[in-house]
Amino acid sequence: MRTSAGHRRAGRRLRRGGRVLPLPVHTVPVWIIAGMPLLQLGIGLLLLFAFPALMGPTVLAIVWVVPYLAVVGLAALDTARLGRAGHAHPAHWAIALLSAPVYLIARAIALSRVGGAGVTPLVVWVVLGLLQFSSVLAVPGLLISALPSTFRAEAERSIVTDAAIMGVKLDVSCPQAPPTLIGQRFSCSARDGARGPYDVTVSLQRVNGWIDWRVDDWGVYTSDR
């Protein structure tokens, strides 16, 4: 069985002048994989602010699925380049099917066995992944666009709750696509028993670091009371 020292020797190559240098551990494909969370975030923000009409579950699914497939392809290129550089046992590209971070972890472990410092791409991916997660909290429209029916139902429940505080029982129906930016408004239809429907104007607001649905105008319903 090859010793750890043997692995380290296998991870080095002799160059001109007798100088021993470690095998390269960084490739262009792996840096693209590491930067994928930033790319996804950039595309999501571009769609949200520049092309809001395109935002929706289908488009956002593409934003997530295409990079996943790209990571698998990039991992195959990365593995091939590491092999050509002299690494006998790099992480198998198929591990990327389990996700980018799993591949980067396996890659770092494989390279550490031959003295390669391959953990940097993983660290970069983690940092950018945390940035991506915090951006969803800062710009909730990214999540609202991905789950419009969930947030529509949340807005309907908020209106019903506000009406109940006033002693009124309402049936509420909101549009399929709720607002995605703080301050945006949309109209929902409300019924009070046999009366209605009434147009109720609701806006998306930020409350306690997250979002809330505020009734700005009860419309005709208010004037009829």
N, C-alpha and C positions, 0 to 999 in steps of 0.2 A: 504493500500500500504506500502511496506517495505521501511523504511527510509534509507538514505545513511549510517547512523550509523549501521543500521541493516544489511546492505550489508557487511560492514566491519566485523561485528561480525560473519557473515556467512562465511567469508573468513578466519577465524581463527579456529584452533582446539586446544583442551586441551590435553597436554601431561603429562607424569608422573611427579609427584611433583607439579602439579598445574601450571606449566609454560605454558603460551599461546604463540604459535608460528604461523606465517602466513603459509597458505597452500603453497606448492611448486608451482612455476610457470614456471620452466624451465624443459624441457624434452629433451632426445636425439633426437627424431624426429624433434623438432622445431629448434635445432641447425644445423641439417643437411639441413633443409630448408634455414636457414639463410646463410649457407655456399655454397649454390647451385651456385651463380654467379662465385665464385672462382673455383668450380669444372668444370663448363662449360668452363671457360677461360683456365684452365689447359689442358683439353682434346683438345680444339681447337689449342692451341700452340703445344701440342704434335703431333697432326696430321700434322700441318703445317711444323714443322721442322724435325720430324722424319719419317713421312709417307706422304710426299707431294703427292704421286700418289693417295692416297685415298681421298684427298681433293676434294670436289665438293658439289653442292647444296644438293644432296640426303643425303650424309653423314652428312653434317652440319645441315640439317633438323632433322636428327635423334638425333644429339647432343642437339638440342633445344627441340624437342618433348618429348623424353624420360624423361629428367628432369622435364618437365611440368607434365607428368603423375605421376612421382615419388613424386612430391610435393603434389599432391592430396592424394596419398596413405599415405604419411608421416603426412599430416594434419589429416587424419582419426585416425592414431595411436596417434598423439598428443592430439586430442580431447578426445579419450578414456582414455588416461593416466591422463589427467586433471580431468576427471570425477571420476576415481577411487581414485584420490588424495583428492577428496572432493569438487571440484568446481561444483556448481549446474548448472551454465549457461555459460559454455565456448563457444567460437565462434564455429559455426558449420563448420565441415570439408569441406562441399560442397562450402563454400565461396572460397576455394582454386582454384576452377574451373575458377575464375575470374583472377587468377594470384597469385603468392607467396606474393608479397607485400600487396595486398588487404587482404589476409588472415591474415598476420602478423599485419596489422592495426586493423582489427576487433578483433583479439585475444588480442591485447594490450588494446583496449577499454573495452572488456569484463572483463579482469583481473583487470583493474583499478577500476572497480565498487566494487570490494571486497578487495581493498587495495593491490592488487598484482602489482609488478613492472615488467610487462611483455613487456616493450618497447625495452629492450636490443636486442632481436633477430631482430627486425625491424631496429634498428640503424646499426647493423652489416650487414644486407642485403643491406641497402642503401650504406654503405661505400664500400662494395665489388662490388655492382652494378656500382658505380662510377669508381672503379678500372677497371672493365670489359670494360666500355665505353672508358676510357682513353687508355686502351691497344689496342683497335681497331684502335685508332688514331695513336698509336705508332707502331703497327704492322698491316698495312693496308691489308696485305695478308689475314687476317681473313675475311674481308669484300669482298675482291676481289673473294675469293673462294666461298662465298655465292652468289655473283651476277656476275658470269664470263661474261655473255652476255653483261651486262651493261658496264663493264670496257673494254671489247673487242671493243664495239662500240665507247667508249671514245678514245681508242688508234687509231682507224681508223680515227676519226675526227681530232685528233692531227696531224696525218701524212698528211692528206689532207690540213689542215691549213698551216703546214710548207711548203708544196709544193706550195701552192697558194702564199705565201710570195715571192717565187722565180719565180713567174709568170707561174707556171705549174699547170694544172688541172689533178688530178689523181683520178682514181677509186681504192680503197684499200680494201683488204679483209685480215683479220687477223685470226689466229687460234682460235679454240673454247675456249681454256684455256690460258688466258694471264698469265704472270709471277705473282708470289705472294710475292716475296722477293725483296727488294731494290737491284738494280744492275743486276738482272737477265735480260737476253735478249730473244727475240723471233723474228722470221722472218714473215713478212707480204708480201702478193703479191700485186703489184701495176701495173696499166696500165695507159699509157699516150695516150689516144685516141685509135688508132688502134694498137699501139705498146705495147709490153710487152708480158707476165707479167714480172716484175722485182722483185727481192727479196730485200726487205728493212728491215734492222735490227734495231729493236727498243728495248730500255731498260727502265726498271721501275726506276724512280729516285724520290728522295724526294725534294720537292720545297715548301718553305714557310710553313713548318709544315705538308704538305700533300703530294700528289704524282703527278708526271707528266710523260708523255711518251716522251722520247727523241730519235730522229732518230740518230743512231750512224753511220750508213753506208747506203747510197742510192744504193750501189751495182752496178749492171750492168747499172742501169738507169743513174748514174753519168757519167760513162765512155762513154755512148752513146750521151751525150749532147754536 
